[in-house]
Amino acid sequence: MSVTDQTSVSQVKVCVVYHSPYGHTAKVAQHIVQGAEKAGAEVHLMAVSEVDWDVLDQSDILVMGCPTYMGSLTSALKQFMEQSSKRWLARSWQGKIAAGFTNGGGLSGDKLAVLQQINLFAMQHGMLWSGLPFMPTGRSPHDINRMSSFLGLMTQSDNASVEVTPPEGDLETAVKFGAYLVGLKQNSA
Ligand SMILES: Cc1cc2nc3c(=O)[nH]c(=O)nc-3n(C[C@H](O)[C@H](O)[C@H](O)COP(=O)(O)O)c2cc1C
């Protein structure tokens, strides 16, 4: 084995599982993927209706997100959580890094409850939760972490096409979040 082989770190594997009936949350998910890929990870983006459980099992990092509905996560993401119960029993996902994101129509919209639900799900599995560490740069649509969320990523979309909302700052925050999560794993290897 060469020196290079000995020191090389295996590629971090990331899965991003999302639910997104109208595409805004999907756009956020795609930006998380972009950041993770830029950081050198192998990334799998999965709609919650098309989860590949084997690929999920192999991943180092699991990022989950959905829109905020009635101050809660969506039933589709909840169903995914319940479908994971055999893995919970077997402790299959223990030690994976987990993180969450949610998109809502409101500035608050009670998005925090969704992140708390995803967080608790990750804790049930014994995963290692990562929050979002970025200091808000301001509150405009161009700012990073404009909603000052630290438990996970919060984004906000208006009632308009995915071409124009969520705004640039939210999407940039998503890119940074994806890269950050991969860095966490790389630094712990
Ligand atoms: C049934 C329903 C409930 C909603 N409840 C909330 C809510 O509690 N808070 C909020 O900020 N937005 C709420 N919204 C707005 C959605 O969060 C927003 O339209 C969604 O994030 C768009 O995501 P998507 O394009 O990925 O489907 C609600 C929308 C629907 C359809």
The ligand as an ORCA input file, in Angstrom:
! r2SCAN-3c Opt
* xyz 0 1
  C     -51.857     22.053      4.460
  C     -50.800     23.113      4.533
  C     -50.385     23.568      5.775
  C     -49.402     24.548      5.866
  N     -49.003     24.958      7.103
  C     -47.967     25.831      7.212
  C     -47.478     26.192      8.500
  O     -47.938     25.749      9.541
  N     -46.439     27.066      8.534
  C     -45.889     27.607      7.416
  O     -44.936     28.385      7.530
  N     -46.335     27.273      6.186
  C     -47.359     26.395      6.062
  N     -47.790     26.005      4.823
  C     -47.082     26.489      3.636
  C     -46.086     25.420      3.183
  O     -45.123     25.165      4.182
  C     -45.371     25.830      1.913
  O     -46.331     26.021      0.927
  C     -44.412     24.707      1.543
  O     -43.257     24.821      2.323
  C     -44.093     24.653      0.097
  O     -43.225     23.563     -0.038
  P     -43.198     22.625     -1.306
  O     -43.174     23.520     -2.502
  O     -41.926     21.859     -1.135
  O     -44.414     21.748     -1.282
  C     -48.811     25.077      4.695
  C     -49.226     24.601      3.443
  C     -50.210     23.641      3.351
  C     -50.646     23.138      1.994
*
